[in-house]
Amino acid sequence: MARAKQELGAAAGLYERDFCLWAEQQAGLLRRGVVESLDLANLADEIDDLSVRARRAVKSNLVVVLMHLLKHQFQPRRRSRSWRATILEHRQRLRDEFRTSPSLQGHAREIFDEAYADARARAAVETGLHEEVFPASVPYTLDQALDPAFLPD
């Protein structure tokens, strides 16, 4: 029992000093089934953080897609392959996230309006247009935003 507590203390210290080494050691312990030596508190925090990061990535990618859709719609003379490539890249990132974690699509629906508000503000800054030029509420559906063939006129 004393050895297990000592190992836990060492693992917690390693977590602070060298995260990658700590993670490798924790993965090894899990694979071997050495549960009593796991740094459970930090493992739980890291698992929670994985979900938070995935949710942040969904919002970030949605903001980029929506911002570029707005730019495409409201600056037709400035449309470029670069904008279309950016829209495609972030749609693909979202598709991949939803494929590996389907629950994230529900998250995307929950934060869609918030993502649009952020995209609207960013589009105003990037275009130099007043924010009021862009619709106050989302002019696209989530399905349109994710549709590889959709571009607003």
LOROGU-840418 format. One record per residue (C-alpha): x, y, z; residue number from 1. Coordinates in nm, 4 decimals. Layout:
<drenlums>
         u         v         w    n
         X         Y         Z  NUM
...
</drenlums>
This chain:
<drenlums>
         u         v         w    n
    0.0000    0.0000    0.0000    1
    0.2808    0.2433    0.0834    2
    0.4467    0.1658   -0.2510    3
    0.1230    0.2417   -0.4402    4
    0.0914    0.5792   -0.2620    5
    0.4553    0.6565   -0.3427    6
    0.3973    0.5685   -0.7105    7
    0.0866    0.7885   -0.7176    8
    0.2810    1.0800   -0.5720    9
    0.5586    1.0284   -0.8267   10
    0.3020    1.0134   -1.1098   11
    0.1352    1.3352   -0.9956   12
    0.4752    1.5060   -0.9802   13
    0.5643    1.3755   -1.3241   14
    0.2347    1.5142   -1.4546   15
    0.3548    1.8611   -1.3553   16
    0.7106    1.8156   -1.4877   17
    0.6682    1.6174   -1.8112   18
    0.3151    1.5717   -1.9358   19
    0.4076    1.3545   -2.2367   20
    0.6107    1.1111   -2.0293   21
    0.3317    1.1016   -1.7690   22
    0.0742    1.0243   -2.0405   23
    0.2884    0.7448   -2.1841   24
    0.3348    0.5925   -1.8402   25
   -0.0370    0.6163   -1.7621   26
   -0.1241    0.4498   -2.0942   27
    0.1210    0.1698   -2.0167   28
   -0.0308    0.1181   -1.6734   29
   -0.3795    0.1072   -1.8237   30
   -0.2743   -0.1483   -2.0856   31
   -0.1181   -0.3689   -1.8198   32
   -0.4188   -0.3291   -1.5895   33
   -0.2124   -0.1795   -1.3068   34
   -0.5044    0.0267   -1.1830   35
   -0.3699    0.0911   -0.8327   36
   -0.0768    0.2926   -0.9755   37
   -0.2850    0.5157   -1.2001   38
   -0.2954    0.8891   -1.1377   39
   -0.6756    0.8853   -1.1419   40
   -0.7345    1.2496   -1.0546   41
   -0.5197    1.3817   -1.3364   42
   -0.6436    1.1123   -1.5767   43
   -1.0031    1.2187   -1.5129   44
   -0.9117    1.5835   -1.5715   45
   -0.7386    1.4961   -1.8977   46
   -1.0315    1.2882   -2.0212   47
   -1.2679    1.5767   -1.9420   48
   -1.0324    1.8104   -2.1253   49
   -1.0439    1.5918   -2.4378   50
   -1.4169    1.6548   -2.4607   51
   -1.3731    2.0273   -2.4018   52
   -1.1095    2.0467   -2.6771   53
   -1.3290    1.8574   -2.9227   54
   -1.6202    2.0913   -2.8517   55
   -1.3980    2.3969   -2.8923   56
   -1.2712    2.2608   -3.2249   57
   -1.6279    2.2182   -3.3497   58
   -1.7128    2.5772   -3.2601   59
   -1.3902    2.7103   -3.4081   60
   -1.4425    2.5271   -3.7360   61
   -1.8061    2.6382   -3.7525   62
   -1.7056    2.9999   -3.6974   63
   -1.4562    2.9810   -3.9829   64
   -1.7102    2.8227   -4.2197   65
   -1.9804    3.0746   -4.1317   66
   -1.7440    3.3716   -4.1530   67
   -1.6287    3.2687   -4.5005   68
   -1.9862    3.2042   -4.6140   69
   -2.0708    3.5594   -4.5066   70
   -1.7671    3.6984   -4.6842   71
   -1.8588    3.5007   -4.9956   72
   -2.2164    3.6301   -4.9867   73
   -2.1487    3.9924   -4.8975   74
   -1.8306    4.0541   -5.0928   75
   -1.9040    3.8845   -5.4265   76
   -1.6346    4.0811   -5.6111   77
   -1.3662    3.9544   -5.3726   78
   -1.4549    3.5852   -5.3932   79
   -1.1507    3.3651   -5.4276   80
   -1.0440    3.0055   -5.4494   81
   -0.8716    3.0621   -5.1165   82
   -1.2047    3.1366   -4.9477   83
   -1.3656    2.8295   -5.1040   84
   -1.0648    2.6189   -5.0007   85
   -1.0949    2.7442   -4.6425   86
   -1.4669    2.6630   -4.6355   87
   -1.3962    2.3148   -4.7732   88
   -1.1132    2.2483   -4.5257   89
   -1.3205    2.3395   -4.2214   90
   -1.6246    2.1518   -4.3469   91
   -1.4034    1.8458   -4.3845   92
   -1.2693    1.8909   -4.0323   93
   -1.6252    1.9029   -3.9019   94
   -1.7250    1.5992   -4.1083   95
   -1.4321    1.4063   -3.9623   96
   -1.5131    1.5145   -3.6068   97
   -1.8776    1.4126   -3.6491   98
   -1.7769    1.0780   -3.7971   99
   -1.5572    0.9863   -3.4992  100
   -1.7809    1.1522   -3.2365  101
   -2.1429    1.1742   -3.3587  102
   -2.2519    1.3476   -3.0372  103
   -2.0565    1.6528   -3.1512  104
   -2.3151    1.7165   -3.4214  105
   -2.5679    1.7775   -3.1442  106
   -2.3190    2.0151   -2.9860  107
   -2.2873    2.1980   -3.3194  108
   -2.6649    2.2456   -3.3272  109
   -2.6613    2.3761   -2.9690  110
   -2.3923    2.6387   -3.0315  111
   -2.4805    2.7254   -3.3928  112
   -2.6288    3.0683   -3.3098  113
   -2.3336    3.1525   -3.0856  114
   -2.0887    3.0456   -3.3570  115
   -2.2738    3.2658   -3.6044  116
   -2.2524    3.5673   -3.3726  117
   -1.8757    3.5155   -3.3487  118
   -1.8491    3.4654   -3.7262  119
   -2.0496    3.7805   -3.7906  120
   -1.8185    3.9866   -3.5694  121
   -1.5078    3.8387   -3.7328  122
   -1.6485    3.8902   -4.0830  123
   -1.7063    4.2571   -4.0006  124
   -1.3469    4.2983   -3.8884  125
   -1.2016    4.1084   -4.1865  126
   -1.4148    4.2834   -4.4488  127
   -1.4205    4.6308   -4.2975  128
   -1.7984    4.6276   -4.3327  129
   -2.0191    4.7290   -4.0425  130
   -2.1528    4.4318   -3.8485  131
   -2.5081    4.5513   -3.9197  132
   -2.4533    4.4722   -4.2907  133
   -2.4657    4.1040   -4.1990  134
   -2.7961    3.9471   -4.0880  135
   -2.8525    3.9535   -3.7129  136
   -2.9688    3.5910   -3.7149  137
   -2.8112    3.3005   -3.8993  138
   -2.9085    3.3116   -4.2679  139
   -2.8048    2.9490   -4.3224  140
   -2.8984    2.6202   -4.1645  141
   -2.6393    2.3927   -4.0103  142
   -2.7010    2.1483   -4.2937  143
   -2.6253    2.4210   -4.5486  144
   -2.3123    2.5266   -4.3614  145
   -2.1876    2.1673   -4.3720  146
   -2.2981    2.0934   -4.7301  147
   -1.9916    2.0763   -4.9602  148
   -2.2007    2.2020   -5.2523  149
   -2.3595    2.5003   -5.0751  150
   -2.2391    2.8550   -5.1343  151
   -2.4736    3.1504   -5.0832  152
   -2.5372    3.3898   -5.3723  153
</drenlums>
